[in-house]
Amino acid sequence: MNELLKYKEQYDKLEIKKNLSGEEALREVELNWSNIVYVKNPTEEMCLLAVKQNGLALQYILNPSKMVCLEAIKQNPYSLCFILNQTEEMCLEAVKRDGLATLYVKKPTKEIYLEAIKQDITTLEYLDEDIFKSELDYDVRF
């Protein structure tokens, strides 16, 4: 029964955390990135705190800024999969850190593929070969 009470106490603490705001919210996010879930309208500072602890916190942030997205990618390149409006800069940052992050690039370019391969040659196994066809055709003509 004692163990059940511990779980009940933990649950009650979660109920109290719902709808955090202001300094209280900032403190909670500093303690643990996952508390960003309980913040109604997180500030840029709160979002940065969360993604610097765990880049995957990005999945709980609505409309993250470019800066928040880049910080998330620096912490975990796979957070790229949670970014709706990926930029070339974000994608390059992700694949420079882990070539396999290419799997989450929505619109890969030759430059992104090259960076991914430089980072991890085995990334070639997962790439769309059509990106290389234009170069191969060009080489054959000479």
C-alpha positions as CSV (number, residue, x, y, z in Angstrom):
1,M,0.0,0.0,0.0
2,N,2.9,2.3,0.8
3,E,4.1,2.1,-2.8
4,L,0.6,3.0,-4.1
5,L,0.7,6.1,-1.9
6,K,4.0,7.2,-3.5
7,Y,2.5,7.0,-6.9
8,K,-0.6,8.9,-5.8
9,E,1.6,11.7,-4.5
10,Q,3.5,11.8,-7.8
11,Y,0.3,12.0,-9.6
12,D,-1.0,14.8,-7.4
13,K,2.2,16.8,-8.0
14,L,1.5,16.5,-11.7
15,E,-2.0,17.8,-11.3
16,I,-0.7,20.8,-9.5
17,K,1.8,21.5,-12.3
18,K,-0.9,21.8,-15.0
19,N,-1.1,25.3,-16.5
20,L,2.2,26.6,-15.1
21,S,3.2,30.2,-15.9
22,G,5.7,32.9,-15.1
23,E,8.6,32.3,-12.8
24,E,7.1,29.1,-11.4
25,A,7.0,27.6,-14.9
26,L,10.6,28.7,-15.6
27,R,11.8,27.0,-12.4
28,E,10.0,23.8,-13.3
29,V,11.5,23.7,-16.8
30,E,14.9,24.4,-15.3
31,L,14.4,21.4,-13.0
32,N,13.3,19.1,-15.8
33,W,12.8,19.8,-19.5
34,S,9.6,17.6,-19.6
35,N,7.8,20.2,-17.5
36,I,7.5,22.2,-20.7
37,V,4.4,20.1,-21.3
38,Y,2.6,21.9,-18.4
39,V,3.4,25.4,-19.5
40,K,0.5,27.0,-21.3
41,N,2.4,29.7,-23.3
42,P,6.1,29.0,-22.9
43,T,8.5,31.9,-23.5
44,E,11.5,31.6,-25.8
45,E,13.7,31.3,-22.7
46,M,11.7,28.4,-21.4
47,C,11.7,26.6,-24.8
48,L,15.5,27.1,-25.0
49,L,16.0,25.7,-21.5
50,A,13.9,22.6,-22.4
51,V,15.6,21.8,-25.7
52,K,19.1,22.4,-24.3
53,Q,18.4,19.6,-21.8
54,N,16.8,17.4,-24.4
55,G,16.4,18.3,-28.0
56,L,13.3,16.0,-28.3
57,A,11.4,18.4,-26.1
58,L,10.8,20.2,-29.4
59,Q,7.9,17.9,-30.0
60,Y,6.0,19.6,-27.1
61,I,6.6,23.2,-28.3
62,L,4.0,24.8,-30.7
63,N,5.6,27.0,-33.4
64,P,9.2,27.0,-32.1
65,S,11.4,29.8,-33.3
66,K,14.4,29.1,-35.6
67,M,16.7,29.6,-32.7
68,V,14.8,27.0,-30.6
69,C,14.9,24.5,-33.5
70,L,18.7,25.0,-34.0
71,E,19.4,24.5,-30.3
72,A,17.2,21.3,-30.3
73,I,19.2,20.0,-33.3
74,K,22.5,20.7,-31.6
75,Q,21.4,18.7,-28.6
76,N,19.8,15.9,-30.6
77,P,20.0,15.9,-34.4
78,Y,16.9,13.6,-34.6
79,S,14.8,16.4,-33.3
80,L,14.7,17.5,-36.9
81,C,11.8,15.2,-37.4
82,F,9.6,17.5,-35.3
83,I,10.3,20.6,-37.4
84,L,7.5,21.4,-39.8
85,N,9.3,24.2,-41.7
86,Q,12.8,22.9,-42.0
87,T,15.4,25.2,-43.4
88,E,18.6,24.3,-45.3
89,E,20.6,25.6,-42.3
90,M,18.7,23.3,-39.9
91,C,19.1,20.3,-42.1
92,L,22.8,20.8,-42.6
93,E,23.3,21.3,-38.8
94,A,21.5,18.0,-38.2
95,V,23.4,15.9,-40.8
96,K,26.8,17.4,-39.7
97,R,26.1,16.0,-36.3
98,D,24.7,12.7,-37.4
99,G,24.5,11.6,-41.1
100,L,21.5,9.4,-40.5
101,A,19.5,12.5,-39.6
102,T,19.1,12.7,-43.3
103,L,16.3,10.3,-43.0
104,Y,14.2,13.2,-41.4
105,V,15.1,15.8,-44.0
106,K,11.9,16.7,-45.9
107,K,13.6,18.1,-49.0
108,P,17.1,16.8,-49.2
109,T,19.6,18.5,-51.5
110,K,22.9,17.3,-53.0
111,E,24.7,19.5,-50.4
112,I,22.8,17.9,-47.5
113,Y,23.5,14.4,-48.9
114,L,27.2,15.3,-49.2
115,E,27.4,16.6,-45.7
116,A,25.7,13.4,-44.4
117,I,28.1,11.2,-46.3
118,K,31.1,13.1,-44.9
119,Q,29.8,12.6,-41.4
120,D,29.0,8.9,-41.9
121,I,29.8,7.1,-45.1
122,T,27.2,4.4,-44.3
123,T,24.5,7.0,-44.8
124,L,24.9,6.2,-48.5
125,E,22.8,3.0,-47.8
126,Y,19.7,5.2,-47.0
127,L,19.9,7.9,-49.7
128,D,17.7,8.4,-52.7
129,E,19.9,7.4,-55.6
130,D,18.1,9.8,-58.0
131,I,20.1,12.7,-56.5
132,F,23.3,11.2,-58.1
133,K,21.8,10.4,-61.5
134,S,22.3,13.9,-63.0
135,E,26.0,13.8,-62.1
136,L,26.4,10.4,-63.5
137,D,24.7,11.4,-66.8
138,Y,27.0,14.4,-67.0
139,D,30.1,12.3,-66.5
140,V,29.1,9.8,-69.1
141,R,28.6,12.4,-71.8
142,F,32.3,13.3,-71.7
